[in-house]
Amino acid sequence: MRISYVTPMYNDEGYIHEYLDSMKKILTDEDELLIIDDCSTDKSRKEVHRWIDNDDYGYRLNFRLIQNTENIGMPKNCNKLIKEACGDVIVWSDVDYYFPNKGDIIRKHLTNDVDLLHTDYYKLIDDNKRRINVRSHFDRRGKSKIQMSTVAEWKSISLQFPFRETYTWHNLYFERFLRMNRDGVVFSHVAEPTTIWRRRVGNYDRHKSEIDLIQKQIYEEYGVKL
């Protein structure tokens, strides 16, 4: 089983180096790390090249950096990553997530009769001093409590369910999980944290009311009771 860890990047210079260091610990020789830079205006791309130059491991692993010639936004980047990935399995990975043991869990639990695997995750708080274990699930009403970077899915499923290009990042994966659930995708949950989320204060906090409104509209579209 070859795993493609796919990462959209835009203005992530403060996180990308630490993220790449963490990926070294879990990538096997057959896995790949695929990053797409959506025309960052900071030093993100430079930081990636500096990491490769300073660590020969960067030359040995199956690593690719795709540089967009224009900013195309998160939905199109995600769909582009799906097409570019060479692995049997796609793991969605933002730069503020870390995966201490995810590869082992995927290889053990993502079987041929499962389309998509999702796990629990840790949310770091208090300047990363404490961890809260968060359960990833659909509740009885069908509401999604799944984080994008807790998911591993077969590439065939990724191709079958492209991202809608009308949503922002915060509602992008959310709508997709509801669509998958509606259309009979087989989800499997492992009650074990495999992902660490260091939440970034930024756009989510500034636009939370707008994000919540769109999520409410999405729930109504899929007939999920609030």
C-alpha positions as CSV (number, residue, x, y, z in Angstrom):
1,M,0.0,0.0,0.0
2,R,1.5,3.3,-1.1
3,I,0.2,6.4,0.8
4,S,0.2,9.9,-0.7
5,Y,0.3,12.6,1.9
6,V,-1.1,15.7,0.0
7,T,-0.7,19.2,1.4
8,P,-2.1,22.5,0.0
9,M,0.2,25.4,1.0
10,Y,-0.4,29.1,1.0
11,N,1.6,31.6,3.2
12,D,2.6,28.9,5.7
13,E,6.2,30.0,6.3
14,G,5.8,29.8,10.1
15,Y,4.7,26.2,10.1
16,I,6.1,24.4,7.0
17,H,9.6,23.6,8.3
18,E,8.3,22.0,11.5
19,Y,5.6,20.1,9.5
20,L,8.3,18.7,7.1
21,D,10.4,17.6,10.0
22,S,7.4,15.7,11.4
23,M,6.7,14.0,8.1
24,K,10.2,12.5,8.1
25,K,9.2,10.3,11.0
26,I,6.3,8.6,9.3
27,L,7.1,8.4,5.6
28,T,8.2,5.0,4.3
29,D,10.3,4.4,1.2
30,E,7.1,3.7,-0.8
31,D,5.1,6.7,0.4
32,E,5.1,10.1,-1.1
33,L,4.7,13.7,0.1
34,L,3.0,16.1,-2.3
35,I,2.8,19.8,-1.6
36,I,1.2,22.4,-3.9
37,D,2.1,26.0,-3.4
38,D,-0.8,28.3,-4.4
39,C,1.5,31.3,-5.2
40,S,2.4,32.2,-1.6
41,T,3.3,35.8,-1.0
42,D,5.5,35.0,2.0
43,K,8.6,32.7,2.2
44,S,6.8,29.4,2.3
45,R,8.4,28.1,-0.9
46,K,11.8,29.3,0.1
47,E,11.4,27.5,3.4
48,V,10.6,24.2,1.6
49,H,13.8,24.5,-0.5
50,R,15.8,25.5,2.6
51,W,14.6,22.4,4.4
52,I,15.6,20.2,1.4
53,D,19.0,21.9,1.2
54,N,19.7,21.5,4.9
55,D,18.5,17.9,5.2
56,D,19.6,15.3,2.7
57,Y,16.6,13.2,3.7
58,G,14.6,15.6,1.5
59,Y,16.3,14.2,-1.5
60,R,15.8,10.6,-0.6
61,L,12.1,10.6,0.1
62,N,9.4,10.7,-2.6
63,F,8.8,14.4,-2.3
64,R,7.3,16.7,-4.9
65,L,6.6,20.5,-4.7
66,I,4.1,21.8,-7.3
67,Q,4.3,25.5,-8.0
68,N,1.1,27.1,-9.3
69,T,1.5,29.9,-11.8
70,E,-1.6,31.6,-10.5
71,N,-3.6,31.5,-7.3
72,I,-6.5,29.1,-7.9
73,G,-7.9,28.7,-4.4
74,M,-8.3,25.7,-2.1
75,P,-11.0,23.7,-3.9
76,K,-9.1,23.6,-7.2
77,N,-5.8,22.8,-5.4
78,C,-7.4,19.8,-3.6
79,N,-8.8,18.5,-6.9
80,K,-5.4,19.0,-8.5
81,L,-3.7,17.1,-5.7
82,I,-6.0,14.2,-6.2
83,K,-5.0,13.9,-9.9
84,E,-1.3,14.4,-9.2
85,A,-1.1,11.8,-6.3
86,C,0.6,8.5,-7.2
87,G,-0.4,6.5,-4.1
88,D,-3.2,4.0,-3.6
89,V,-4.3,6.0,-0.6
90,I,-4.7,9.7,-0.1
91,V,-4.2,11.3,3.3
92,W,-5.2,15.0,3.5
93,S,-2.7,17.0,5.5
94,D,-2.6,20.6,6.4
95,V,0.7,22.1,7.7
96,D,-0.6,22.6,11.2
97,Y,-1.3,18.9,11.7
98,Y,1.1,16.1,12.7
99,F,0.8,12.3,12.4
100,P,2.8,10.4,15.0
101,N,1.5,6.9,14.0
102,K,-1.0,7.4,11.2
103,G,0.7,5.3,8.6
104,D,0.6,2.2,10.8
105,I,-3.1,2.7,11.6
106,I,-3.9,3.1,7.9
107,R,-2.2,0.0,6.8
108,K,-3.9,-2.0,9.5
109,H,-7.4,-0.7,9.2
110,L,-8.0,0.6,5.7
111,T,-9.1,-2.7,4.1
112,N,-10.7,-3.4,0.7
113,D,-14.2,-3.3,2.2
114,V,-13.7,0.2,3.7
115,D,-13.7,3.3,1.5
116,L,-12.6,5.9,4.0
117,L,-11.0,5.6,7.4
118,H,-11.1,8.4,10.0
119,T,-9.6,8.5,13.4
120,D,-9.8,10.6,16.6
121,Y,-7.4,13.5,17.0
122,Y,-5.7,15.7,19.7
123,K,-6.3,19.4,19.8
124,L,-3.5,21.3,21.3
125,I,-4.4,24.2,23.7
126,D,-2.7,26.4,26.2
127,D,0.2,27.1,23.9
128,N,0.5,23.4,23.1
129,K,1.0,22.3,26.7
130,R,-2.3,20.3,27.0
131,R,-4.0,18.0,24.6
132,I,-7.7,17.4,24.3
133,N,-8.8,14.1,22.7
134,V,-11.6,14.8,20.2
135,R,-13.7,12.0,18.8
136,S,-14.2,12.0,15.0
137,H,-17.7,10.8,14.1
138,F,-21.1,11.3,12.6
139,D,-23.7,11.8,15.3
140,R,-27.2,10.2,15.2
141,R,-28.6,13.1,13.2
142,G,-26.0,12.8,10.5
143,K,-23.9,15.8,11.6
144,S,-20.3,15.5,10.7
145,K,-17.6,15.9,13.4
146,I,-14.8,14.7,11.2
147,Q,-11.7,16.7,10.5
148,M,-10.1,16.6,7.1
149,S,-6.7,15.6,8.3
150,T,-8.1,12.7,10.3
151,V,-9.0,10.9,7.1
152,A,-7.4,8.4,4.8
153,E,-9.2,7.3,1.6
154,W,-8.6,5.2,-1.4
155,K,-7.7,7.3,-4.4
156,S,-10.6,5.8,-6.4
157,I,-12.9,7.4,-3.8
158,S,-11.1,10.7,-4.1
159,L,-11.6,10.7,-7.8
160,Q,-15.2,9.8,-7.4
161,F,-15.9,12.7,-5.0
162,P,-14.1,15.8,-6.2
163,F,-14.4,19.0,-4.1
164,R,-17.0,21.5,-5.0
165,E,-15.3,24.6,-6.1
166,T,-17.9,27.0,-4.6
167,Y,-16.9,26.5,-1.0
168,T,-14.2,28.0,1.2
169,W,-11.7,25.6,2.9
170,H,-13.6,25.5,6.2
171,N,-16.8,24.2,4.5
172,L,-15.1,22.4,1.7
173,Y,-14.4,19.0,3.3
174,F,-17.5,19.4,5.5
175,E,-19.9,19.3,2.5
176,R,-17.9,16.5,0.9
177,F,-18.3,14.2,3.9
178,L,-22.0,14.8,3.9
179,R,-22.2,14.0,0.2
180,M,-20.1,10.9,0.7
181,N,-22.3,9.7,3.6
182,R,-25.4,10.3,1.5
183,D,-24.1,8.4,-1.5
184,G,-23.2,5.3,0.5
185,V,-19.4,5.6,1.0
186,V,-18.3,3.1,3.7
187,F,-16.8,5.0,6.6
188,S,-14.7,3.2,9.2
189,H,-13.7,4.8,12.5
190,V,-10.7,4.0,14.6
191,A,-11.1,5.3,18.2
192,E,-7.5,6.2,18.5
193,P,-5.9,9.6,18.1
194,T,-3.5,9.6,15.1
195,T,-3.5,13.3,14.4
196,I,-2.3,16.3,16.4
197,W,-4.0,19.6,15.5
198,R,-2.3,22.8,16.4
199,R,-5.1,25.2,15.7
200,R,-4.0,28.5,14.0
201,V,-5.8,31.7,15.1
202,G,-6.7,33.5,11.9
203,N,-9.3,33.3,9.2
204,Y,-11.4,30.8,11.0
205,D,-11.8,33.0,14.0
206,R,-12.4,36.1,12.0
207,H,-15.1,34.5,9.8
208,K,-16.6,32.0,12.2
209,S,-20.1,33.5,12.0
210,E,-20.0,33.3,8.2
211,I,-18.7,29.7,8.3
212,D,-21.4,28.6,10.7
213,L,-24.1,30.1,8.5
214,I,-22.8,28.2,5.4
215,Q,-22.6,25.0,7.4
216,K,-26.2,25.4,8.4
217,Q,-27.2,25.9,4.8
218,I,-25.2,22.7,3.9
219,Y,-27.0,20.7,6.6
220,E,-30.4,21.9,5.2
221,E,-29.3,20.9,1.7
222,Y,-28.6,17.4,2.9
223,G,-31.7,17.2,5.1
224,V,-29.7,16.9,8.4
225,K,-31.7,18.1,11.4
226,L,-29.9,20.7,13.6
